[in-house]
Amino acid sequence: MIEKRTPIPVPTAQERIMTLARAGEVEKVPITEADDRVLAEAIYADHDIPPFDKSPLDGFAVQSADTENASAETPVYLEVTETVGAGGVAAPVTAPGQAVRVMTGTMMPEGCDAICMFELTKEVTRNNKTMIEITRPFKKGDFVSFKGEETKKGDPLVEAGSDITPGVKALLATFGYPEVPVYRKPVVGIFATGTELLEVDEAMEPGKIRNSNAYMVASQLKKAGAEPRYYGKLADDFDACYDAVAGAISEVDALITTGGVSVGDFDYLPAIYEKLGASVLFNKIAMRPGSVTTAAELDGMPLFGLSGNPSACFVGFELYTRPWIRTLLGAKNPYLIQTKALLGQDFPKANPFTRLIRSETRFDDTGRLTTRPAGFDKSSAVTSLAHTNALTILPGGTRGYKAGDEVDVLLLNEPGSVPLRLPEKNRT
């Protein structure tokens, strides 16, 4: 007897999965291995930046009082007492009429209170001394980077739950984090079900297809921040499937199976969940593709039953598995970014379920975000996924959609853009 399933809305399915979401464990990793991890503790400044008054450019440290009357008609001449580079410390300047040649980043010499850049000076020799000629006055503090002007000791810099980007990594190095507190990557197991599946290195055979889902899902897991563990293919045999799934559960934080969740004669996952004693969270969602996407819970562990069709599998992961992982990693915004775009083609056919179109979303020449299908638009499609950077949302209803309609899109990557454009007057 075919099981009757009642579809639930996408947001309801997401809410049910997120009842299993929790903050993950914290571990420390070397800063060299912290890229793309999620910060588990906030970063605070342990010293002022800059840590001392310094020169932000190559020039001369001067006493502003010496330059008060400088002009083109009455230039001022200052004696250069020494040259100091970044990391060096100049001797104090104690007499009027003296200056120090400094490089970018050099600590301000004691007694000096302004910087005159090289371009505003002329070096000359007078009375066998190296001098600089200055033809304009400088005020106290001119061209000086002051201690603590960027940030002060104790200031909060990056919140916990932030992705460790190159910029965050620069802060970690600046404030002395040889080891970085991050959330442990959840280990997620993967099984691909179906006797029809061949591995990537096997020759094609009649009635067979290559197993693309396992490799795709493993890549999605890595991108989300998890550690994939591929357990291999499962043939259409209930006992073998059950034993394999039951054996893997103790080794992972979550388990993904692809295929076997529909109502066909060889779709064993519902029965496997039942035998395991897992509670089914949902097994029918009002969406296309992936309406048969299933999720269950076993002692707090999520079991994700994704469709065997590649596009449906892809969408199911992004909507349900990804936010669970991102929450475990401490991310404050675990869901895909949702924004508006203009539809690039007609979709005249009405659909009772919400459609999630695998799309190419990019900015047009006028700067508007536009979206159109990335290719063949069926749940079994795989080729379109290579060009997909967003999911276009077409809510279910009685009407179709026309090109130019404003619709919602979920961004998977940054949408295609154009090179930086500057107004004509700023193009220098």
C-alpha positions as CSV (number, residue, x, y, z in Angstrom):
1,M,0.0,0.0,0.0
2,I,1.4,3.4,-1.0
3,E,1.9,5.7,2.0
4,K,-0.1,8.9,1.9
5,R,2.1,11.9,2.7
6,T,0.9,15.4,3.5
7,P,3.1,18.2,2.2
8,I,4.2,20.9,4.6
9,P,5.6,24.4,3.6
10,V,9.3,25.0,3.2
11,P,9.6,27.3,6.3
12,T,7.8,24.7,8.5
13,A,10.3,22.0,7.3
14,Q,13.2,24.3,8.1
15,E,11.8,25.1,11.6
16,R,11.5,21.4,12.4
17,I,15.1,20.7,11.4
18,M,16.3,23.7,13.4
19,T,14.8,22.2,16.6
20,L,17.8,19.9,16.4
21,A,20.3,22.8,16.0
22,R,22.7,23.6,18.8
23,A,26.0,25.3,19.4
24,G,28.8,23.0,18.6
25,E,32.0,22.1,20.5
26,V,35.0,24.4,20.6
27,E,38.5,23.5,19.8
28,K,41.7,25.4,19.1
29,V,43.6,25.2,15.8
30,P,46.8,26.8,14.6
31,I,46.3,30.2,13.0
32,T,47.7,28.7,9.7
33,E,44.7,26.3,9.7
34,A,42.0,28.7,10.7
35,D,40.9,29.8,7.2
36,D,37.2,29.5,6.6
37,R,36.5,28.2,10.1
38,V,34.0,29.9,12.4
39,L,35.3,31.9,15.4
40,A,34.1,30.5,18.7
41,E,35.1,33.5,20.9
42,A,35.0,37.2,20.4
43,I,38.3,39.0,19.6
44,Y,39.3,42.0,21.8
45,A,42.3,44.3,21.3
46,D,45.1,43.4,23.7
47,H,46.9,46.7,22.9
48,D,46.3,50.0,21.2
49,I,46.6,50.3,17.4
50,P,48.8,52.1,16.6
51,P,50.7,51.1,19.7
52,F,52.6,54.5,19.6
53,D,52.4,57.8,17.7
54,K,53.9,57.1,14.2
55,S,54.5,58.5,10.8
56,P,52.0,57.2,8.2
57,L,54.2,58.1,5.3
58,D,57.8,58.8,4.2
59,G,58.9,62.3,5.2
60,F,60.4,64.4,8.0
61,A,59.4,64.6,11.6
62,V,59.4,68.2,12.5
63,Q,58.6,70.6,15.4
64,S,55.5,72.5,14.2
65,A,56.6,75.7,15.9
66,D,59.6,75.8,13.6
67,T,57.3,76.1,10.6
68,E,54.9,78.8,11.7
69,N,56.3,81.4,9.4
70,A,57.2,79.2,6.4
71,S,56.1,80.3,3.0
72,A,57.4,80.4,-0.6
73,E,58.8,83.8,0.0
74,T,60.3,83.0,3.4
75,P,61.2,79.4,3.5
76,V,62.3,77.7,6.7
77,Y,65.5,75.5,6.8
78,L,65.7,72.6,9.3
79,E,68.7,70.5,10.0
80,V,68.2,66.7,9.4
81,T,69.8,65.1,12.5
82,E,69.4,61.4,11.5
83,T,67.4,58.9,9.3
84,V,65.3,56.3,11.0
85,G,63.2,53.5,9.5
86,A,60.2,51.5,10.8
87,G,61.2,49.6,13.9
88,G,63.9,52.0,14.8
89,V,63.7,54.7,17.6
90,A,65.2,58.2,16.9
91,A,67.1,60.1,19.5
92,P,65.0,62.9,21.2
93,V,64.9,66.2,19.3
94,T,65.7,68.8,21.9
95,A,66.8,71.9,19.9
96,P,64.8,74.2,17.7
97,G,65.4,73.9,14.0
98,Q,66.0,70.1,13.9
99,A,64.1,67.4,12.0
100,V,64.4,63.6,11.5
101,R,64.1,61.8,8.2
102,V,61.5,59.0,8.9
103,M,60.0,56.2,6.9
104,T,56.4,54.9,6.9
105,G,55.6,53.3,10.3
106,T,58.4,54.9,12.2
107,M,57.7,55.9,15.8
108,M,57.5,59.7,16.2
109,P,60.7,61.1,17.6
110,E,60.4,62.6,21.0
111,G,60.1,66.4,20.6
112,C,58.5,66.3,17.1
113,D,54.8,66.8,16.6
114,A,54.1,66.8,12.9
115,I,55.2,65.1,9.7
116,C,56.2,66.8,6.4
117,M,56.1,64.5,3.5
118,F,59.1,64.3,1.1
119,E,57.1,65.9,-1.7
120,L,56.7,69.2,0.2
121,T,60.4,69.6,1.0
122,K,63.6,70.3,-0.8
123,E,66.9,68.9,0.5
124,V,69.8,71.3,0.4
125,T,73.3,71.6,2.0
126,R,74.0,74.7,4.1
127,N,77.0,75.2,6.2
128,N,78.1,71.6,5.5
129,K,74.8,70.4,7.0
130,T,72.0,68.4,5.4
131,M,69.0,70.7,5.6
132,I,65.4,70.6,4.3
133,E,63.6,73.6,2.9
134,I,60.0,74.0,3.9
135,T,57.7,76.5,2.2
136,R,54.5,76.1,4.2
137,P,53.5,75.9,7.9
138,F,52.5,72.7,9.7
139,K,50.2,72.4,12.7
140,K,50.7,70.1,15.6
141,G,49.4,66.6,14.7
142,D,49.6,67.1,10.9
143,F,50.1,63.7,9.2
144,V,50.6,61.9,12.4
145,S,49.0,58.5,13.2
146,F,48.2,58.7,16.9
147,K,48.4,55.9,19.5
148,G,45.1,54.2,19.8
149,E,43.4,56.2,17.0
150,E,42.3,52.9,15.2
151,T,41.4,50.9,18.2
152,K,42.2,50.9,21.9
153,K,43.1,48.1,24.3
154,G,40.0,46.2,25.3
155,D,37.9,47.3,22.3
156,P,35.7,44.5,20.8
157,L,36.9,43.7,17.2
158,V,35.1,40.6,15.9
159,E,32.1,38.8,17.3
160,A,32.0,35.1,18.0
161,G,30.2,33.3,15.2
162,S,32.1,35.2,12.5
163,D,33.7,33.5,9.6
164,I,37.5,33.7,9.6
165,T,38.2,35.6,6.5
166,P,41.6,37.0,5.4
167,G,40.8,40.2,7.2
168,V,39.8,38.4,10.4
169,K,43.0,36.4,10.1
170,A,45.0,39.6,10.0
171,L,43.4,40.7,13.3
172,L,44.2,37.3,14.9
173,A,47.8,37.7,13.9
174,T,47.9,41.4,15.0
175,F,46.6,40.6,18.5
176,G,48.7,37.5,19.1
177,Y,46.5,34.4,18.4
178,P,48.9,31.6,17.4
179,E,46.0,29.3,18.2
180,V,42.5,30.2,17.4
181,P,39.3,29.1,19.2
182,V,36.9,27.7,16.5
183,Y,33.9,25.5,16.4
184,R,34.7,21.8,15.7
185,K,33.7,20.7,12.2
186,P,30.7,18.4,12.4
187,V,31.3,15.0,10.8
188,V,28.5,14.1,8.4
189,G,28.2,10.7,6.9
190,I,27.1,10.1,3.3
191,F,25.4,7.1,1.7
192,A,24.3,7.0,-1.9
193,T,21.5,4.5,-2.5
194,G,20.6,2.6,-5.6
195,T,21.7,-0.5,-7.5
196,E,21.8,1.6,-10.6
197,L,24.8,3.7,-9.4
198,L,28.3,3.4,-10.9
199,E,31.4,5.0,-9.3
200,V,33.2,7.8,-11.1
201,D,35.9,5.5,-12.5
202,E,33.6,2.8,-13.8
203,A,32.6,2.5,-17.5
204,M,29.0,3.2,-18.4
205,E,26.6,0.2,-18.6
206,P,23.0,-0.1,-19.9
207,G,20.5,1.0,-17.2
208,K,23.2,2.5,-15.0
209,I,24.3,6.1,-14.1
210,R,27.3,7.4,-12.4
211,N,27.1,8.4,-8.7
212,S,27.2,12.2,-8.9
213,N,25.3,13.0,-5.7
214,A,27.8,11.7,-3.2
215,Y,30.6,13.9,-4.6
216,M,28.3,16.9,-4.9
217,V,27.0,16.5,-1.3
218,A,30.6,16.1,0.0
219,S,31.5,19.4,-1.7
220,Q,28.5,21.1,-0.3
221,L,29.4,19.8,3.2
222,K,32.9,21.2,2.9
223,K,31.6,24.5,1.7
224,A,29.2,24.7,4.7
225,G,32.1,23.9,7.0
226,A,31.5,20.3,7.8
227,E,33.8,17.2,7.4
228,P,32.2,14.7,5.0
229,R,32.7,11.0,5.5
230,Y,31.6,8.9,2.4
231,Y,30.6,5.4,3.3
232,G,29.9,4.3,-0.3
233,K,27.0,3.0,-2.3
234,L,24.1,1.0,-1.0
235,A,22.4,-1.5,-3.2
236,D,18.6,-2.0,-3.2
237,D,18.6,-4.5,-0.4
238,F,16.9,-3.6,2.9
239,D,19.0,-5.6,5.3
240,A,22.3,-4.4,3.8
241,C,21.0,-0.8,3.8
242,Y,19.9,-1.1,7.4
243,D,23.1,-2.6,8.7
244,A,25.2,0.0,6.9
245,V,23.2,2.9,8.2
246,A,23.0,1.5,11.8
247,G,26.7,1.0,11.8
248,A,27.6,4.5,10.7
249,I,25.4,6.4,13.1
250,S,27.8,6.1,16.1
251,E,30.6,7.6,14.0
252,V,29.0,10.8,12.8
253,D,27.2,13.9,14.0
254,A,24.6,13.6,11.2
255,L,23.9,11.3,8.3
256,I,22.8,12.0,4.8
257,T,21.4,9.4,2.4
258,T,20.7,10.3,-1.2
259,G,17.8,8.4,-2.9
260,G,15.5,5.8,-1.4
261,V,13.0,8.3,0.2
262,S,10.2,8.1,-2.3
263,V,7.4,5.5,-2.4
264,G,8.8,3.1,-4.9
265,D,9.3,-0.7,-4.2
266,F,13.0,-0.1,-3.5
267,D,12.8,3.1,-1.5
268,Y,13.8,1.6,1.9
269,L,14.7,4.7,3.9
270,P,11.3,5.2,5.6
271,A,11.4,1.6,6.8
272,I,15.0,1.9,8.0
273,Y,14.0,5.0,10.0
274,E,11.2,3.1,11.6
275,K,13.4,0.1,12.5
276,L,16.0,2.4,14.0
277,G,13.4,4.0,16.2
278,A,13.9,7.4,14.6
279,S,11.2,10.1,14.6
280,V,10.3,11.4,11.2
281,L,10.2,15.2,11.2
282,F,8.8,15.4,7.7
283,N,8.6,13.3,4.5
284,K,6.8,15.6,2.1
285,I,7.4,19.3,1.4
286,A,5.4,21.6,-0.8
287,M,8.3,22.4,-3.1
288,R,9.7,21.5,-6.5
289,P,12.2,20.0,-6.9
290,G,12.7,17.7,-3.8
291,S,9.1,17.3,-2.5
292,V,10.1,13.9,-1.1
293,T,13.0,15.3,0.9
294,T,12.8,13.6,4.3
295,A,14.3,14.2,7.7
296,A,14.2,12.2,10.9
297,E,15.7,12.5,14.4
298,L,17.5,9.8,16.4
299,D,18.6,10.7,19.9
300,G,19.1,14.3,18.8
301,M,20.9,13.4,15.6
302,P,19.4,14.5,12.3
303,L,19.1,12.0,9.5
304,F,18.7,13.7,6.2
305,G,17.0,11.7,3.4
306,L,17.7,13.7,0.3
307,S,16.3,12.9,-3.1
308,G,18.3,10.8,-5.6
309,N,17.6,13.3,-8.3
310,P,20.7,15.6,-8.4
311,S,18.9,19.0,-8.6
312,A,16.5,17.9,-5.9
313,C,19.3,16.6,-3.7
314,F,21.2,19.9,-4.2
315,V,18.2,22.0,-3.2
316,G,17.3,19.9,-0.2
317,F,20.8,20.2,1.2
318,E,20.9,24.0,0.9
319,L,17.5,24.5,2.5
320,Y,17.7,22.0,5.3
321,T,21.2,20.5,5.9
322,R,23.2,23.7,5.5
323,P,21.5,25.8,8.1
324,W,21.8,23.0,10.7
325,I,25.5,22.8,10.0
326,R,26.0,26.5,10.1
327,T,24.2,26.7,13.5
328,L,26.4,24.0,14.9
329,L,29.4,26.1,13.8
330,G,28.1,29.1,15.7
331,A,27.0,31.2,12.7
332,K,24.6,34.0,13.6
333,N,23.0,33.9,10.1
334,P,22.8,30.2,9.1
335,Y,20.4,30.6,6.2
336,L,21.2,31.6,2.6
337,I,21.0,35.3,1.9
338,Q,17.6,36.2,0.4
339,T,17.2,39.2,-1.8
340,K,15.2,40.5,-4.8
341,A,15.9,40.1,-8.5
342,L,14.1,40.6,-11.8
343,L,13.0,37.5,-13.5
344,G,14.7,37.0,-16.9
345,Q,12.1,34.8,-18.6
346,D,8.5,33.8,-18.5
347,F,7.2,30.9,-16.3
348,P,3.6,30.7,-17.6
349,K,2.8,27.3,-16.0
350,A,1.1,27.4,-12.7
351,N,2.4,25.2,-9.9
352,P,0.7,24.4,-6.6
353,F,4.1,24.0,-4.9
354,T,6.8,26.5,-4.4
355,R,9.4,26.2,-7.2
356,L,13.1,26.7,-6.5
357,I,14.8,27.3,-9.9
358,R,18.5,26.6,-10.2
359,S,19.5,29.9,-11.6
360,E,22.2,32.2,-12.9
361,T,21.8,35.4,-11.0
362,R,23.9,38.4,-12.1
363,F,23.9,42.2,-12.4
364,D,22.9,43.6,-15.8
365,D,24.4,46.6,-17.4
366,T,22.2,48.9,-15.4
367,G,23.2,47.4,-12.1
368,R,19.9,45.5,-11.5
369,L,20.1,42.0,-10.2
370,T,18.5,39.6,-12.7
371,T,17.9,35.9,-12.5
372,R,17.2,33.1,-15.1
373,P,17.4,29.3,-15.1
374,A,21.0,28.0,-15.3
375,G,19.9,25.3,-17.8
376,F,17.6,22.3,-18.0
377,D,15.1,22.7,-15.3
378,K,14.0,19.3,-14.0
379,S,14.8,17.6,-10.7
380,S,16.9,15.0,-12.4
381,A,19.1,17.7,-14.1
382,V,22.8,17.7,-13.2
383,T,24.3,19.9,-16.0
384,S,22.6,23.1,-14.8
385,L,24.1,22.8,-11.3
386,A,27.5,23.7,-12.7
387,H,26.2,27.2,-13.6
388,T,23.9,27.7,-10.6
389,N,24.8,30.5,-8.2
390,A,21.3,31.1,-6.8
391,L,17.9,29.6,-6.2
392,T,15.0,31.6,-7.6
393,I,11.8,31.3,-5.5
394,L,8.5,31.1,-7.3
395,P,5.8,30.7,-4.7
396,G,3.1,28.2,-5.5
397,G,-0.3,29.4,-6.6
398,T,-2.6,29.6,-9.6
399,R,-0.8,32.1,-11.7
400,G,2.5,31.9,-13.7
401,Y,5.2,34.5,-13.7
402,K,6.5,36.8,-16.5
403,A,9.9,38.2,-17.4
404,G,10.5,41.4,-15.5
405,D,8.5,40.3,-12.4
406,E,10.4,41.0,-9.1
407,V,11.1,37.7,-7.3
408,D,13.0,36.5,-4.3
409,V,16.3,34.7,-4.8
410,L,18.6,32.8,-2.4
411,L,22.2,33.5,-3.1
412,L,24.6,30.5,-3.1
413,N,27.6,32.5,-4.2
414,E,28.3,36.2,-4.9
415,P,26.3,37.0,-8.1
416,G,28.3,38.0,-11.2
417,S,29.2,41.6,-11.4
418,V,31.2,44.1,-13.5
419,P,34.6,45.7,-12.9
420,L,34.7,48.8,-10.6
421,R,33.2,51.9,-12.2
422,L,34.2,55.4,-11.1
423,P,32.6,58.7,-12.2
424,E,34.6,60.3,-15.0
425,K,36.0,63.0,-12.6
426,N,37.5,60.3,-10.3
427,R,39.1,58.2,-13.0
428,T,42.7,58.9,-12.0
